[in-house]
């Protein structure tokens, strides 16, 4: 998890097998015992959890793999994708996770500004609740009811709906899209909650 040696070897291994890299999909998640309690209570906040979370998230984006691919981008187009739903707003939980995603949001903008003229695009997907195996494993029926209250959709999202956006952003169909944030969240972010 966030091991620099493994990340450093990733580009040479993939380049030897596939000859070139066309897309980087930065989708890091850290689920560590004990991190949930610290991330859900600001009064009991443990900075060590933030540092550990940042190490995983940041190494995925700032790894030698990304830097080498960016350098090689002078010769080819590369789509650099991030998953950043928690980066744009505050919440009453997940302080470390949200802070790490906010840092990645800044890094995404930096990649775009630095390497955009070399043909490297950097975009992000902001997903809502997607019914992945990991989400199904940790959520409860009560949590899903809560999701449905804030969604403007008749159901939760499915993995192929998220994947379709990732494929689009990694393809030449989006070759003039750079620096965009795509919400694949079932309309979760399109309304302001009301007490009426």
N, C-alpha and C positions, 0 to 999 in steps of 0.2 A: 504494500500500500504506500504509494509515493516513493518507491525506491529509485533513486537517481540512476544506479547502475543499469537497472532494467530499462528505464526510459532512454538512457543514452544509447543502448544497443538496439532500440526499436527500429530506427530508421534504416541502419545498415541491413538488419534482418529482413525487413519488408522490401527494401530496394533490391536485395539479391533475389527475392522471389518474384516481385511484381514489376521490377524495372523503374517504376516511378510512383510518386504519391500524388493523388489528385484531391484527396479530402482528408482532413483531420477532424475527428468528432470527439470533442472534449466533454465527456459525460461522467464526471467523477462524483462519487457519493461515499461518505464515511458513516458507517453505522458501528459504533464502538460502545461496548458495555459501559454504562456510567455517563456517557455523553448526553443522554436525553435529559437527565435530571438537572445537570448543570446548565443545559441550554434552555430550560423552560422556566427558570427562576432567576431573574436578574440579581436578586439579593443573595443568591447562593451560587453566583457565577464563578466559574473556574477558568482563568485565562489559559491554563494548560490545554484545555479542550479546544480553545480557539487556535492556539499554535499548532496543535495536532491536525485540526481540520484544515487550516490554511496550508499546511505542508502537503496534504493530499490534493487539495483543489489546485493549489498554485503549481505544484510540480507537474500536474497534468497539462497545464497551459504553458508554463515557462520551461518545460523540459528541453534538453538538447534536441529531442526529436522535433519540436516545434521550431526551434531556432535554425536547425539545419534545413528543414523544409522551407522556412522563410527565405533563407539564403539561396536555396535552389530555385525559389519562385521566380527569379529573374528570367528563367528559361521556360517556365510553364505556369499555368494558372492553378491555384490551390484554393479550395473552399475550406475555411476554418470555422467550425460550428461549436457553439456553447449552449448549455442548458442552464438558464438563469432566472427561473421564475421568482426565486426568493430575493432577487437583487434590487428590486425597485421600491419596495415599501417596508415599513416597519411592522412588527408583529409582537405578540406577547410571549412568544416562544422562539426557540431555535436561533438564539443570538449568534452563536458561533457559525452555524450553517449559513444564515443570512449574510453575515459580515463577509464570509469567504466568497459567497456568490457575488456580492457587491464589488469585491476586489477583482474578481474575474470579469465583471462587466466593464470595469475601467481598462483591464488588460485587453479585452476584445477591441475596445475603441482605439487603444494604442497600436495594436496590430494593423487595424484598418488604416490609421493615419500614417504609419511608418512604411507599410508594404503595399498599400493599395495600388500605387503606380507601377508596381512590379507584377500586377496581376493576381495578388492574393486578396481574397475577399474574406471578411470576418463578420458573421451574422450569428444571431442567437435565437433559440426557441424558448418560449416561456410557457411550459405546459401546465395544465390544470391536473386534477386527479385522473391518472391513467391506470387502467386495470392491469398493471404488470404483476407477475408473480410475487415480487417483493412487496408491492403495495397491498395486494390481497392478503399477504401473510401478516402484516402489522396492523391493518385497519380492522375496525369492528363495524357491525351494522349501524351502531349509533354514530360513528364517524362518517359513514357513507350518507346517513341522513343529513348530517351537518353539511357535507359537501353539496348535497342536492339543494339545500336551502340557498346556497350562494351561487349555484350554477344557473345559467340561463340556457339550459339544455335539458331534454327529458331523460338523460342518462349520463353515466360517467364515460370518460374517454377510453378508447381501445388502443393498444400498442401500434397497430398498423396505421392509425390516424396520425400519431406522432411521427412514425417512421416515414410516412409519405411526405411530411414537411421537410424532414432531414434529407431525404432523397432529392427533393426539389432544390434545396439550397446547395446541395453538393453537385448538382448537375449544371450543364451549360444553359439550361432553360432559365436559370437565375443569374446569368453571367454579368448582368448590369446591376445586380443587387449587392450592396455593400454597406455594412454598418446598421442593418435592420434588426429590429426585435419583433419576432413573429409570435403572437399569442395563439397557442393551441390549447385553450383552456375552457372550452364550452361556454364562452361568454362570461366567465367568472369575473373578469375585470371590466366589463362594459357598463356596469351600473354601480351606483352608490347605495350602500345598504340604508334601508329606511325602517323606522320603528312604527310606521303607520300600518 
